[in-house]
């Protein structure tokens, strides 16, 4: 199976990491630090191609598209560049008959992506922010392992997971957090009153319990989080956060603000409910329980580690994508 990956504005090389045999195309680069991207290119021994004319059904069986679909919707998040790229993608899909066209939607919001693709010839949509309480079409599946930024989430999974000894070492008795304290109320996609998209609001309620060292260079940040018994994961504009993955790779126990994100785990696997809170009262109760019960803490950390080892790796992620493609073939 020959695969072309079209990462519209060079936002996430994760699919190339999962499918090193694929050819990786971009239209242009946006919102990245080029040096970071080149370092990743060098590590994985590839580069990008900008000649989109090569993407046709004579050269490739499958086309994987990475694009933030909500950027083509008229409104405050509309981006002319993304809309133009979308139209070029339409020309490619209209003029070819690939065996499978899969779109990876990496935008923050939990909308139904099929509302915005019109008659684009798409077989599958892998969606970053898939809300477990919403109904999507059958060809939309959760894939919270793709985002945007200087380092892809999959690269973090592949390169930043600490070893077993570090994951379970004795750590400092503190709850680590550092980062942007956004105060947002305009996310009309989120109708759940239990979910607050206002980091500053919840942080102000609990900050007396938080260890916040302020700005850190990335290597310092990784060291600080790895040496912290707990790390706080507050909701941002979309789910999941980059911070979610950084915590999970570090060996710190993730204390998460509740969200409706659906992880594509199997057999009822999930992060421990004893580490998830909806408000400051639940946060303090959770921390009291964990701080006074070493067995509970160990159970939650071990469960987190088992989930990371099982799902946050190249083999499982690649097979997850291929399984859905095979389902499309047999339907």
C-alpha positions, 0 to 999 in steps of 0.5 A, spaced: 500 500 500 503 506 497 501 512 501 501 520 500 501 524 506 498 531 505 500 535 511 496 542 509 501 547 513 506 542 516 503 542 522 504 535 525 509 530 522 506 524 526 503 520 521 510 520 517 513 517 524 507 512 524 508 510 516 515 512 515 514 508 508 509 514 506 511 520 502 510 526 506 507 533 502 506 540 505 503 546 501 507 551 506 509 551 513 505 555 518 505 556 526 512 552 527 519 554 529 523 551 523 529 549 526 525 544 531 521 541 525 528 540 521 531 537 527 525 532 527 526 531 520 533 529 521 532 525 527 527 521 522 531 521 516 526 525 511 524 531 508 517 534 506 515 535 498 511 541 496 510 538 489 503 536 490 502 534 482 505 528 484 499 526 489 495 522 484 492 515 484 498 512 479 503 513 484 499 512 491 493 507 493 491 512 499 491 519 501 492 522 508 490 529 509 492 533 515 487 539 515 484 544 521 477 544 518 474 549 522 479 554 519 475 554 512 468 556 516 466 563 515 467 566 522 473 568 527 477 562 525 477 562 518 483 562 514 484 564 507 490 560 506 487 554 509 481 555 505 485 555 498 489 549 500 482 545 501 480 547 494 486 544 492 485 538 496 478 538 492 481 538 486 486 532 487 480 528 490 476 529 484 481 527 479 483 521 482 480 514 485 484 513 491 483 506 495 482 510 501 482 518 503 483 519 510 482 526 513 485 527 520 482 533 523 486 537 528 482 543 530 481 544 537 473 544 537 468 538 537 464 539 532 462 534 526 467 535 521 462 532 516 458 538 516 464 542 512 467 537 507 461 538 502 462 533 497 469 532 498 471 524 497 473 522 504 472 515 506 474 516 513 475 522 518 480 521 524 478 527 529 482 530 534 477 532 539 471 527 539 466 528 544 463 522 547 457 525 548 456 527 541 453 523 535 458 523 529 457 519 522 460 512 522 466 514 518 468 519 524 473 516 529 477 519 535 484 520 534 486 525 539 494 523 538 494 529 532 495 536 534 499 542 531 506 545 534 513 545 533 513 537 536 508 533 534 504 529 539 506 522 536 513 524 536 513 526 544 510 519 545 516 516 541 522 520 544 520 523 551 517 517 555 521 516 561 524 509 563 520 505 567 525 506 573 524 514 572 516 513 571 516 510 578 521 513 582 520 517 589 518 524 587 517 531 590 511 532 594 508 537 589 503 539 584 506 541 578 503 546 573 506 552 569 503 555 562 498 560 560 492 561 564 487 563 559 480 566 560 475 564 555 468 563 555 466 563 547 467 556 546 459 555 544 461 548 542 461 546 549 454 546 552 456 542 558 456 546 565 461 542 568 466 544 563 470 550 564 474 553 559 477 558 563 484 556 566 485 562 570 478 561 574 479 554 576 487 556 577 485 562 582 481 557 586 486 552 587 493 556 586 495 555 593 496 548 592 500 548 586 507 548 585 508 553 579 516 555 577 514 560 572 517 560 565 522 554 564 526 552 558 523 545 555 529 541 558 528 544 565 520 543 564 521 536 563 526 535 569 521 539 573 515 535 571 518 528 572 521 530 579 513 532 581 509 527 584 503 530 581 502 534 575 496 539 573 492 538 566 487 544 566 483 544 560 485 549 554 482 551 547 481 544 545 482 537 547 487 534 549 492 539 550 499 538 549 501 538 556 496 532 557 502 528 553 508 531 556 505 529 563 503 522 561 510 521 558 514 524 565 512 519 570 508 524 574 501 522 576 496 527 571 491 530 575 486 532 570 480 537 569 474 533 566 472 533 559 468 529 554 474 527 550 473 520 547 480 516 548 480 510 543 482 505 548 479 498 548 476 493 553 474 499 558 481 502 559 481 509 562 485 513 566 483 513 574 477 516 576 480 518 582 485 523 578 479 527 575 475 533 577 470 538 575 471 543 580 475 546 586 471 542 591 473 535 587 480 537 586 481 538 594 478 532 595 482 528 590 488 531 593 487 529 600 485 522 598 491 521 594 496 524 599 493 520 605 493 513 601 499 511 598 496 505 595 491 509 591 496 513 589 500 507 586 494 504 583 493 510 579 500 511 577 500 504 575 494 504 571 496 511 567 503 507 566 499 501 563 495 505 558 501 509 556 505 503 554 499 500 551 496 505 547 501 511 546 506 508 541 507 507 534 505 500 533 498 501 536 497 507 533 499 505 526 495 499 527 489 503 529 489 507 523 490 501 519 484 497 522 479 502 520 482 503 513 481 495 512 474 496 515 472 501 510 475 496 504 470 490 507 464 494 507 
